[in-house]
Amino acid sequence: MKKTLIKNIRIVNPFGEPEFIENGRVSIMNDKIEKVGSGILEENDFDEILDFSGKTVLPGMINMHHHLYSSLAIGMPPPQKIPNNFTEILEQIWWKLDLALDENSTRASFETGLLECLKCGVTTVIDHHSSPNFTEGSLEMLAEIAEKFGINISPAFEITDRNGEGYFESGLAVNLRTLQKHENNPHVFPLLGLHASFTLSDKSLEKIAESDCGIHIHVSEDKADEEYTKRLGYPSVIQRLNHFGLLNERSLVAHGIHILPEDLEILQKTGANLVHNPTSNANNKVGILSSEIIEKTKVGLGTDGMQASMLSEAKEGVLIRSSHKEKNVDYFAFLFENNSQIVSKLSGLKLGNIQPGYQADLVFFDYSPKTEITKENFSAHILFGLENPTDVITRGKFRIRNGKCVDLNEFEILEKARLQSKLIWNKMN
C-alpha cells in the first residue's frame, strides 16, 4: 500500500467537484485518487511527498476513436493515382497501408502511437485496428504494449468483407478471442470491430450479431455508406445495424455525419454512443457533424488516427466549425465530460476525473499563464494555452517525469518505427 501526496498544484478538473483549485493537492493510494483538496494536510502518513511548484494538472485524457495502425503514415509517399472521392482515398491509401502491415510494422505502429498518446497526456485509447496480413496475435500484442505503457486500451479488429471470406472469418475470430480473454481485465476492454456498413454483407452482419457484443464501427462517414445501404433496401446505416440487433449501450459508432433524424431516436433508444472526429472529417472533406445531431445525443470525441493530442483535436474542432460558420458546440464537454462518462461505462473503471475513487491518471503542465486563470475562464487556457505535459501519471505511477519517459526507451521505439515505415512504404508501392 503506497500513499503519495502531490502538493502545490493548480487543479483543473472540468465537470468534476470542485472544478478548479488554485493551490491544491492530490493524494494517491496505490492506483486510485484518495483525496483532493487544498490547505494544510498532515504529511507524516505519506510514503512520498512531491512538491510540483505550481504546475497545472488535468485528468488523463481519453481518445474515443483512434487508429494506431496509421502511426507510420506521416510523410509516406502520395498514392500513384490521386483519389477523387472518399472511397478512392480508402482504396488508394488506407487499404494499401493496412495490407502492408506485418508483425514488426504493427508492433512499431502500436509502440510509437501509444508513446505519442502518452506524451500528449492521453491515458485511455479506444482503438480500431486493421492489419489483414497480421490478424492472429495483433490485438493481444496491442494489449501487452498498452500494459507496458500503463495505458487503458480498448482493442478491436476491423472486420470486413473486402478482402474475402477467409479474412472476414479470421477478423471475427480474433475479436471474439480477445473479448473472451480480457473479460475480467479492467484495463483492457475490447469491442467487436467492424469497418463500415458498405464493406459488410447482410450475411456477415447476421453472423456478427450472434456474438451479442458491443461493436466499434464507422457509420455514415461519407454519403457512399448511406447510398450502399439504401441499395440493399434499408433506409439508413443506423437502421440496418439496428435491424441486426448490433446497437446497444456498449456500441461505438464513429462519425455519423449523414445520419437521419430518425437515426437519432434509435441511438437514444439503444444507448449506442456517437463519436465525433472533426479533424479527420475536415481532412477527408466528408462534411461536418450537424449541431442538431450533437445537441440531441451525448457525443464523444476521437481523432480517427489523425493525431494523438486530444487538446489539439478539441481546439481544432472549434476552429473548423468557426471557419464554416457553424453553430458553436461544446468541445470542452465532449473531451472532459462525455468521454469520461462513455469510457467509464465501457470499462467499468472510473476514468477521466480528479475525484476520490477515480483511477489516478493525471497530466501535469508547466504553465505560466500570460493572463489570469480562474474557474470561470480555465477552458480557454486549456484549449488555447496548454501545450505538451511535463509529467504523466497513470494508475498512480509516473510514465513521464520532467519530460522524460520512465521505463520506456523512446529512442529505440522511434528508431524501429523509422525503419519499419520505410519497409511498409515500399510494400505499398
C-alpha positions in Angstrom: 0.0 0.0 0.0 1.8 3.1 -1.2 0.5 6.6 -0.4 1.7 9.6 -2.4 0.9 13.3 -1.9 1.3 15.7 -4.7 1.0 19.3 -3.5 1.3 22.9 -4.7 -0.6 22.2 -7.9 -3.3 24.1 -9.8 -6.1 21.5 -10.2 -8.3 21.9 -13.3 -11.0 19.2 -13.1 -13.6 20.0 -15.8 -17.1 18.9 -14.8 -15.8 17.5 -11.5 -16.3 18.8 -8.0 -14.6 21.1 -7.4 -13.6 22.1 -10.9 -10.8 24.4 -10.0 -8.3 24.8 -7.1 -5.5 27.3 -7.5 -3.2 25.8 -4.8 -4.3 22.3 -4.3 -3.2 18.8 -3.5 -4.0 15.3 -4.6 -3.3 12.2 -2.5 -3.0 8.8 -4.2 -3.4 5.4 -2.7 -1.9 2.8 -5.0 -3.6 3.3 -8.3 -6.6 5.4 -7.1 -7.1 9.0 -6.1 -7.8 9.1 -2.4 -8.3 12.8 -1.6 -8.4 16.1 -3.5 -8.3 19.5 -1.7 -6.4 22.5 -0.6 -4.9 23.8 2.6 -2.6 22.2 5.2 -2.6 18.4 5.5 -0.7 16.1 7.9 2.2 14.8 5.8 3.5 12.1 8.1 1.2 9.5 6.7 2.7 9.5 3.2 5.4 7.3 1.7 6.2 10.0 -0.9 5.6 13.8 -1.0 6.1 15.7 -4.2 6.0 19.5 -4.5 5.1 20.4 -8.0 5.8 24.1 -7.7 2.5 25.4 -9.1 2.2 23.1 -12.1 -1.3 22.7 -13.7 -2.9 19.2 -13.5 -5.7 17.8 -15.7 -7.3 14.4 -15.6 -5.7 11.9 -18.1 -7.5 12.3 -21.4 -9.4 9.8 -23.5 -9.4 9.2 -27.2 -12.7 7.6 -28.1 -11.7 6.6 -31.7 -8.2 6.1 -32.8 -6.3 4.1 -35.5 -2.9 3.3 -34.1 -2.1 1.3 -37.2 -1.8 4.6 -39.1 1.1 5.8 -36.8 3.7 5.3 -39.6 1.7 7.2 -42.2 3.3 10.6 -41.6 5.4 11.6 -44.6 4.6 8.5 -46.7 4.7 8.9 -50.5 1.5 10.1 -52.1 -0.6 7.5 -54.0 0.2 6.9 -57.6 -3.3 7.7 -58.5 -4.8 10.9 -56.9 -8.1 10.0 -55.1 -11.2 11.8 -56.3 -13.5 10.9 -53.5 -13.7 9.2 -50.1 -13.9 5.7 -51.4 -10.8 6.2 -53.5 -9.0 7.6 -50.5 -9.6 4.3 -48.7 -8.6 2.3 -51.8 -5.5 4.2 -52.7 -4.2 4.9 -49.2 -5.6 3.3 -46.1 -6.5 -0.1 -47.5 -3.0 -0.4 -49.1 -1.4 0.6 -45.8 -3.2 -1.9 -43.7 -2.4 -4.7 -46.2 1.2 -3.8 -46.0 1.4 -4.2 -42.2 3.1 -7.3 -40.8 4.0 -8.3 -37.3 7.1 -6.0 -37.0 5.5 -2.9 -38.5 2.3 -3.4 -36.5 4.4 -3.5 -33.3 6.2 -0.4 -34.4 2.8 1.3 -35.1 1.4 0.4 -31.7 4.5 1.4 -29.8 5.1 4.7 -31.5 1.4 5.5 -31.5 0.9 4.9 -27.8 4.1 6.7 -27.0 2.8 9.8 -28.8 -0.5 9.4 -26.9 1.3 9.3 -23.6 3.4 12.4 -24.4 0.2 14.2 -25.2 -1.5 13.3 -21.9 -3.8 10.7 -23.4 -4.1 7.8 -20.9 -7.0 5.8 -22.4 -7.3 4.8 -26.0 -10.3 3.2 -27.9 -8.5 1.7 -30.9 -9.9 0.4 -34.2 -7.2 -1.8 -35.8 -6.6 -3.3 -39.2 -3.7 -5.4 -40.4 -5.3 -8.2 -42.6 -2.0 -10.0 -43.1 -1.2 -10.0 -39.4 -4.5 -10.8 -37.8 -3.8 -13.5 -35.3 -2.0 -12.1 -32.3 -2.4 -8.4 -33.3 -4.9 -7.5 -30.6 -3.0 -9.4 -27.9 0.1 -7.6 -28.9 -1.7 -4.3 -28.5 -3.0 -5.3 -25.1 0.6 -6.2 -24.0 2.1 -3.0 -25.3 -0.6 -0.9 -23.7 0.0 -2.6 -20.4 3.7 -1.8 -20.6 2.9 1.8 -21.2 0.3 1.9 -18.5 -2.4 3.0 -20.9 -6.0 1.7 -20.7 -6.9 0.2 -24.0 -10.0 -0.9 -25.9 -8.8 -3.1 -28.8 -11.0 -4.0 -31.8 -10.0 -5.6 -35.1 -11.8 -4.2 -38.2 -14.0 -7.0 -39.7 -14.7 -6.5 -43.4 -15.7 -8.5 -46.5 -13.5 -6.5 -48.8 -10.6 -9.0 -48.6 -12.6 -12.2 -49.0 -14.3 -14.7 -46.7 -11.1 -16.0 -45.1 -10.1 -12.6 -43.9 -13.6 -12.0 -42.6 -13.5 -15.2 -40.6 -10.1 -14.5 -39.1 -11.1 -11.0 -38.2 -14.2 -12.1 -36.4 -12.3 -14.9 -34.6 -9.6 -12.6 -33.3 -12.2 -10.2 -31.9 -14.1 -13.0 -30.1 -11.0 -14.5 -28.6 -9.8 -11.1 -27.3 -13.2 -10.4 -25.8 -13.2 -13.7 -24.0 -9.6 -13.5 -22.8 -10.0 -10.0 -21.3 -13.5 -10.3 -20.0 -12.2 -9.6 -16.4 -9.3 -7.3 -17.2 -10.2 -3.8 -16.0 -7.5 -2.1 -18.2 -8.3 -4.0 -21.4 -12.0 -3.7 -22.5 -12.3 -5.0 -26.1 -15.1 -4.2 -28.5 -16.1 -6.0 -31.7 -14.6 -4.1 -34.6 -16.4 -3.6 -37.9 -15.1 -1.5 -40.7 -18.3 0.0 -42.1 -21.7 -1.0 -43.4 -20.7 -0.6 -47.0 -18.0 -3.3 -46.7 -20.2 -5.9 -44.9 -22.9 -8.0 -46.4 -26.2 -8.9 -44.6 -24.9 -12.5 -44.2 -21.8 -11.1 -42.5 -23.8 -8.8 -40.2 -26.1 -11.7 -39.3 -23.1 -13.8 -38.3 -21.5 -10.9 -36.3 -24.8 -10.4 -34.4 -24.6 -13.9 -33.0 -21.8 -12.7 -30.7 -24.1 -10.2 -28.9 -21.2 -7.8 -28.1 -20.7 -4.1 -28.2 -19.4 -3.1 -31.7 -17.0 -0.3 -32.8 -17.8 0.8 -36.4 -17.5 3.7 -38.8 -21.0 4.9 -39.6 -22.2 7.4 -42.3 -18.7 9.0 -42.6 -19.4 9.6 -46.3 -22.6 9.5 -48.3 -21.3 6.4 -50.1 -22.0 4.4 -46.9 -25.7 5.5 -46.9 -26.1 5.0 -50.6 -24.8 1.4 -50.4 -27.2 0.7 -47.6 -30.2 2.1 -49.5 -29.4 -0.1 -52.5 -29.8 -3.1 -50.1 -33.2 -1.8 -49.2 -32.6 -0.2 -45.8 -33.5 3.4 -45.0 -30.1 4.1 -43.4 -26.9 2.6 -42.0 -28.1 3.0 -38.4 -31.4 1.3 -39.2 -29.6 -1.5 -40.9 -27.4 -2.1 -37.9 -30.4 -1.9 -35.6 -32.2 -4.4 -37.8 -29.5 -7.0 -36.9 -29.5 -6.0 -33.2 -26.0 -4.6 -33.3 -26.6 -1.4 -31.4 -26.6 -1.3 -27.6 -25.1 0.9 -24.8 -21.7 -0.7 -25.4 -21.6 0.2 -29.1 -19.5 3.0 -30.5 -20.5 4.5 -33.9 -17.8 6.8 -35.3 -18.6 9.9 -37.5 -22.4 9.8 -38.2 -22.2 12.9 -40.4 -25.0 11.8 -42.8 -27.4 10.0 -40.4 -31.1 10.8 -40.4 -33.2 12.4 -37.7 -35.0 9.1 -37.1 -31.5 7.5 -36.6 -31.0 9.8 -33.6 -34.1 8.2 -32.0 -32.5 4.8 -32.5 -29.2 5.9 -30.9 -31.1 7.3 -27.9 -33.3 4.2 -27.5 -30.4 1.7 -27.8 -27.9 3.8 -25.8 -25.3 3.5 -28.6 -22.5 6.1 -28.4 -21.7 8.5 -31.2 -18.1 9.6 -31.6 -17.2 12.9 -33.4 -13.8 13.2 -35.3 -13.6 16.7 -36.6 -10.1 16.9 -38.0 -10.4 13.7 -39.9 -13.7 14.8 -41.4 -12.2 18.0 -42.5 -9.2 16.3 -44.0 -11.3 13.8 -45.9 -13.8 16.6 -47.0 -16.8 14.5 -46.0 -18.7 17.2 -44.2 -19.3 18.5 -40.6 -21.4 16.8 -37.9 -24.5 18.9 -37.6 -25.3 20.9 -34.5 -28.7 19.2 -34.3 -27.2 15.8 -34.0 -24.7 17.0 -31.4 -27.5 18.7 -29.3 -29.7 15.6 -29.3 -27.1 12.9 -28.3 -24.1 12.6 -26.0 -21.2 12.9 -28.4 -17.7 11.6 -27.6 -14.5 12.9 -29.2 -11.9 11.0 -31.1 -9.2 11.7 -33.6 -9.7 8.8 -36.2 -6.0 8.4 -36.3 -5.3 12.0 -37.5 -3.3 12.9 -34.3 -2.6 11.8 -30.8 -3.4 15.1 -29.0 -6.9 15.4 -27.7 -6.3 19.0 -26.7 -5.4 19.8 -30.3 -8.5 17.8 -31.6 -10.8 19.8 -29.4 -9.2 23.2 -30.3 -9.2 22.4 -34.0 -12.8 21.2 -33.8 -13.8 24.6 -32.6 -11.8 26.3 -35.3 -13.2 24.1 -38.1 -16.8 24.9 -37.1 -16.0 28.5 -36.9 -14.4 28.6 -40.3 -17.6 27.1 -41.8 -19.8 29.5 -39.8 -21.4 26.6 -38.0 -23.1 26.9 -34.7 -20.8 26.7 -31.7 -20.8 23.4 -29.8 -19.1 22.5 -26.5 -15.9 20.6 -27.5 -14.7 21.0 -23.9 -17.7 18.9 -22.7 -17.1 16.3 -25.4 -13.5 15.8 -24.2 -13.8 16.1 -20.4 -17.4 15.1 -19.6 -18.8 12.9 -22.4 -15.6 10.9 -23.0 -15.2 10.2 -19.2 -18.8 9.1 -18.9 -18.8 6.9 -22.0 -15.5 5.2 -21.3 -16.3 4.6 -17.6 -19.4 2.8 -18.8 -17.5 0.7 -21.3 -14.6 -0.2 -19.0 -16.2 -0.4 -15.5 -13.5 1.9 -14.3 -13.8 5.4 -13.0 -11.7 7.4 -15.6 -11.3 10.9 -16.7 -11.8 12.9 -13.5 -9.8 14.1 -10.5 -12.0 12.9 -7.7 -11.7 10.3 -4.9 -12.2 6.7 -6.2 -11.2 7.5 -9.8 -8.1 5.9 -11.3 -5.0 8.1 -10.7 -4.4 9.2 -14.3 -3.0 12.7 -14.1 -1.4 15.0 -16.6 0.8 17.9 -15.4 1.7 21.1 -17.4 4.4 23.7 -16.5 2.1 26.5 -17.4 2.7 30.1 -16.5 -0.4 31.9 -18.0 0.0 35.4 -19.5 -3.5 36.3 -18.3 -5.3 35.4 -15.1 -6.7 31.9 -15.0 -9.8 31.4 -12.9 -12.7 28.9 -12.5 -14.6 31.0 -15.0 -12.1 31.0 -17.8 -9.9 27.9 -17.4 -11.4 26.3 -20.5 -9.9 28.9 -22.8 -6.5 28.4 -21.1 -6.7 24.7 -21.6 -7.7 24.8 -25.3 -5.5 27.8 -26.3 -2.7 27.9 -23.8 -1.5 24.5 -22.8 1.0 22.6 -24.9 2.7 19.3 -24.1 2.7 18.0 -20.5 5.9 17.6 -18.5 4.7 14.7 -16.3 2.1 12.0 -16.8 0.9 9.5 -14.2 -1.3 6.5 -15.0 -2.6 4.1 -12.4 -0.6 6.0 -9.7 2.8 5.6 -11.4 4.9 8.1 -13.4 5.1 7.2 -17.0 6.7 10.6 -18.0 8.7 12.6 -15.4 10.1 16.0 -16.2 9.7 15.4 -19.9 11.4 12.0 -19.9 9.8 8.6 -20.4 10.0 6.3 -17.4 10.9 2.7 -18.1 10.5 3.2 -21.8 13.3 3.6 -24.4 11.9 6.4 -26.6 15.0 6.5 -28.8 14.7 2.7 -29.5 10.9 2.9 -30.2 11.3 5.7 -32.7 14.3 4.2 -34.4 12.4 1.0 -35.0 9.4 3.0 -36.3 11.6 4.8 -38.8 13.0 1.5 -40.1 9.5 -0.1 -40.4 8.0 2.9 -42.1 10.4 2.6 -45.0 9.6 -1.1 -45.4 5.8 -0.7 -45.5 6.0 2.3 -47.8 8.0 0.2 -50.2 5.3 -2.6 -49.9 2.6 -0.1 -50.6 4.2 1.0 -53.8 
